[in-house]
Amino acid sequence: LDAEMRKFVAEERNCRVDEAAGVVMLSKIFDWFREDFEEYEASQGGGDLVDYVNRYRPADGQIPDGLKVDFIKYDKALNRH
């Protein structure tokens, strides 16, 4: 599961960082299950949703502190495949 999460958060369609705009755009899945992700992160000694995502991103791809978190509109067409 860890390997799959690393792949998931590495994909631009699931995690986009725009430092100039001060925002990180995350997959809507992180919004729907935010409490679960944050609960897991807290159990590992971390904090919020960004900490959870950063756990799976490489050192040179970490989401900087202080960015506003927003969510990417879910593409329901994905369910047809």
N, C-alpha and C positions, 0 to 999 in steps of 0.2 A: 504494500500500500504506500509506503514511503516513496518508493521509486516512481509510482504513478502520480503521486502528488507533486513530486519534483517536476515531472513532465508537464503536468497540468498548469502549474503556476509559471512555467517557463514560456508558455504559449501566449502570444500577444492577444489572442481573443479572450483570454481568461484573466490576464493581469497586465495592465498598461500604466506606466508611471509617466506622469507629465509634471516634472519639477517646476517648469516655467509657470504652469497654471496652478501649481500647488495642490495637485490632486492625483490620487491613484484610483484607477478604475478596476474593479474586481468583478469576476463572474457573479451573476445573480445568485448562484448556488451558495456563495458565501453569505449573502443576505438572508436567504431562506433558512440556512442552518447555522447562522452566526453564533447562537448560544452554544451549540455543540462544539464548534471550533474553538470558541473562547474558553469553554469549560475544559477542553482537553489541554489547551495552551496553559491555563492556570495550573492544571495538575502537573505540568512539566516545569513549573517555576517561571513561566512567562506571563504575559499580560493580555494584550488585546488581539484583535483580529490581524492586524499588521504584523505583530510578533509571530503569530501562527504562520502566516504566509512566508515571512522571512525565514522561518525555520527550514523551509524547503527551497529557498532561492540561494543561488551561489553567492559567495562573499562579494563579488563584484557586481551583483545584481540586486542587492538589498534595497528595500523601499526605505527612503530616508524618513526620519522622525518628522512629525509636524504636518504631513500632507493630509488633506481632507480625503476621506474615503467615500467613494461613490460606486455605484454598481452598474454594470453593463446590462442593457436590456437583453433579456433571454430570447433567443431565436427559436421559436416553437417549431420551425421547419426541421430542426435537428431531430425531432421526435419521429419524423416520417421515415427515417432510414433504418 
